[in-house]
Amino acid sequence: MLNRHRGKKIKLHGFNNLTKSLSFNIYDICYAPSKSSQIDYLEYIDEEYNSAKLRSILEEVTKIIEAKIVNISTQDYDPRGASVTILINEGHPHHQRNEGGVVAHLDKSHIAAHTYPENNTANGIATFRVDIDVSTCGMISPLNALDFLIDNFESDIVLMDYRVRGFTRDVNGRKIYIDHDITSIQDYISDEILDKYTAYDINIISDNTFHSKMVLKNMKLENYLFGSDSEKMSKAEKTKVRTLLKKEMQEIFECRNIFEREG
């Protein structure tokens, strides 16, 4: 069961100044043995996750976290990659009166996505990375979109960082440094998704800083082969490719080159 903590709402004095920042990298790995299949893979990824597709994904994220879109900027790059940035707010600016009249306080919030296709021509391993940053102010939380984002990218490895910054005040003037319960980013990921991954946490709860990373448990080789030339591989070749793919995933998960660690 998904464990979304929803504590008792805190009565605040004025605007909620807390900033909630979620930053994560999603990696998709494949094997494209020949030069032609490597080019085909990069072109496939470039088309599959172009700025239009990223935009539609991020627009759905704004709905999930109940935010309102203020502005959208998109860009495709030559030869590869795409970026989308969306400015958002909570959807209802908070107004208060002062001596000068009415002042509108809008959330300084945004969602951004950037893609990075990459391949190793020496061994045929190709890696697609998407970086996503969701930064919100006020009551809306970027954590509520995690399941959707992980599902919408074929995620072999997911590296996530979440931090709550700043402070707000309750009606008595007491500083509040976090307005929701959390012990781990995994609290906001469904059990159905977590069961597919090996997950690891490093959390500094006293500083409202959380880090989680996940790597897919079971690898079905046929899901990682790209190009018609992969269909002709022998059993020995498939075993070698499986080892290459696992090594690539382990290196990214551990953020270090295995041969350097072993040396």
ABEGO torsion letter per residue (X at the ends): XBBBBBBBBBBBBEBBABBBBBBBBBBBBBBBABAAAAAAAAAAAAAABBAAAAAAAAAAAAAAAGBBBABBBBBBBOABEBBBBBBBBAGBBBBBBBAAEBBBBBBBBBBBBBBBBBBBAAAGBBBBBBBBBBBBBEABBAAAAAAAAAAABBBABBBBBBBBBEBBBBAAGBBBABABBBABAAAABBAAAAAABBBBBBBBAAAGBBBBBBBBABBBAAAABBEAAAAABBAAAAAAAAAAAAAAAAAAAAGBBAAAAAX
